[in-house]
Amino acid sequence: MEMNEVNIGQNKFCGPAVLSILTGKSTDECARMIGSVNGEYNIKGVMLHHLLEAASRLGFDNKSVAHATTLYGTLVRLSHEDGIYIVTVANHFVCVEVKDKIIYLCDNHTKKPIPAGASARLLQQVKNVNQVYKRREPLQLSNVITCTTKYVNDRIVVTVKNNVTFDIEKYNKELDIARFGFNTIEEMKQFIDSLNEGANTWQTATSTLQDVE
């Protein structure tokens, strides 16, 4: 992940510019995303929590990190850990990238990353620093179709579900695919056998017959 140059549209304010630096999208697109968060049409001044929520919707997570009083002192602290940061100074947001202890700064004024030492903001007071990083897409581990049976009002009900497992637990899914009702065991067996002929994914279905029998 690296900083982009600001993709300037009609909106030239610092909030949309920061999102443009992160994503490469135009400041107008980024302004609309911020507007979807704070409900504003004309995006000028932006609250930090609204900016971070907009960044989250664009696929970026963040964490708050310790900072010094001034931008200069903060950059010295940040120089020890590579990454991209949103730095909040008075009425302004700046993007900072640390790479091999070399520090670059970018905002709606510079429009492209510049060496941080060339910035006129080094003595400005820092209010917040948030490290931002692209959210990792979950890796799918398995995709299994399961079939369960139970009696409901003297009928045999077969429920088919799709269980999808990822390496990040919160993305796991259990989706209902179908539900069938049968009057007899034989009727259910015939139905499952016909499915097993054309799909190996139904191999678990026949094992559930023991629960009914």
N, C-alpha and C positions, 0 to 999 in steps of 0.2 A: 504494500500500500504506500503510495506516494502522493504528495500534494499536487493538485492540478493548478494551472493558471485559472484566474477568474474568468468565467465565460459570461461576459457582461451583456445584459439585455437592457430593457428599459429601467429596471430596478437597479440602483447603484448603491444600496445601503449595505452595511457591514454584515448583518445577519444572513441574508440570502447569499452574500459573497462567500461567507464561511462554508455554507452548504455546497456552493458551487466548487470551492476548492477541494472539498472532500469527494464530491461525486462526479465532477466534470459537467454537470447539468448547467443550463443557463440560470442566471440569477432570477429570471422571471418564473421559471419552473420551480425553483427553490422557494421563491416568495409565495407561490400558490400553496406549496406544501406547508409552509409556516402558517398561512392563512387558514388551512384546514385544521390546524391545531388551536390557534387562538381566536378564530372567528372573525379576524380583521380582513378587510379588502385591500386597503393600502398599507403595505408592510414597510414601516420605517423603523421606529424603535422596537426592539424585540427583547422579551424577558428570556433569561438564560434557560429556564426550565421549558419554555416553549421551543426554543432553538434545539435543545437536546432531544425533546420528544419528536420534533420534525426529523432530526438526524436518525433517531431510532426507526421511524417509519421508512426511512430510506436505506435501512440495513446496517446502521452503525450503533454499537454499544459504547458505553463510556464509563469511566470511573473517575472520581474526584481524587486529585493528588495534592500533596502539600506544596506550598509555594512561599516565596519570600515576599517582602513588602513591595519591592520594585520589580519592573520587568527585567532589568539587568540581573538582579539577584535570583529571580525565578529561572532565567535562562541558564545561569550557572548550575542551579540544582538539576534542571532537566537534562543538562548535557551528559549526564551519566547513564541515561536510559533512552535508547532509540525509541522513536514513536512519533505520533502526530497528536498535537494538543490544541484544544480551543482555550485561549487565554482571554479572560475578561478583564479589561481595564476600564477606566472611567468612560461610560457611555460608548463603549466600542468593543468589538470582538476581533481577535487576531488569531490566525492559524500559525502554529509553530511546528516545524519538523526537525527532529534530531536524528542524524544519521552519521554513525561513526564519529560521534562527538562534534560534528559540524552542525551548526544550527542555522535554519532558514526560517524566514518569516514571510507571511503573505496575508494581504487583506484587500479590501476594495480600493485602497489607494495605490499600493504597489502593483496590484493586478497579477503579478507573477512572483514566485519565490525569490527572495533576495537574501544575501548573508545578513544575519541578525545584527551584526555589528554596525551595519550601515543604517539601521533604523533610528529615527528621531524620537522613538517612544521609550527608550531604555530606562528613563527615570520616572516613567508613569507608574502609578500605584496599581498593583494587581489585586483584583477582588476574588477571582476564582480561576482554577486551572482544571480542565477535564481532559484526560487522555481518551482519545477516540480510536476505535479499531473496527474494521469490517467484521460484521457478524458472520461466524462460520456457518455454512450450510450443514444441516445434519446429514450423517451418513446412514443410509438404510441398511440395516443388518439382516432383516428377514421380512418376508411377505407370505403369510400362511393363511390358508382358508380352513376354518374349523366348522364342524357340524355337530350340534348337540341335540339330544332328544329328551322329551318329557311328556307325561300325560297331562292333558288339560281337558276337563269335562268329557272323559272317556274317549278322547281322541289322542293320537300320537302327533305331537307337534315337533317338527324338525326346524331348527333355527340355524341358518348359515351366516357365518361372520368372517370378515377379513381382518386379520390382526397384522398390523404393520409395526415393526420395531426399529427404532433408530438408536444411534449411540448417544443421543441426548434425550433423556427420558421424557421430557415434556412434549416431545413431538410424536410420541407413540400414539397409535390410533387403533380403535376397535370399531369397525363399521359393520352395521347390519346389511347383509346383501339380500336375503330372502327368508321367508318363513312358509313352511308347507304343513298341511294337516292330512293325516291318514287315519282310516278307520281300523286297519289291521296291520300287524307286523309284516305279513306277506306283501301287502300293498306297498309298504314303505321300502322293503327289500328290493322289490322290482324297480322302484323309482331310483334308488341309490345305485343299483347295478347298472342301470342305463346311463347314469352320470359317470360312473367309474370307467365305462368303456371309452369315453372320449377325453377324460381329463385326469391326469395323475394327481392333481392338486386335491382331488376328492378322496385320496387314499385314507384319510383319517375318518371319513364318514362311516365306513362299515364297522370300525371299532366301537362306535357308540351304540351299535345294536345290542351289545351285551347288557348295557344299562337298562334297556327296555325289557329284554327277555328275562 
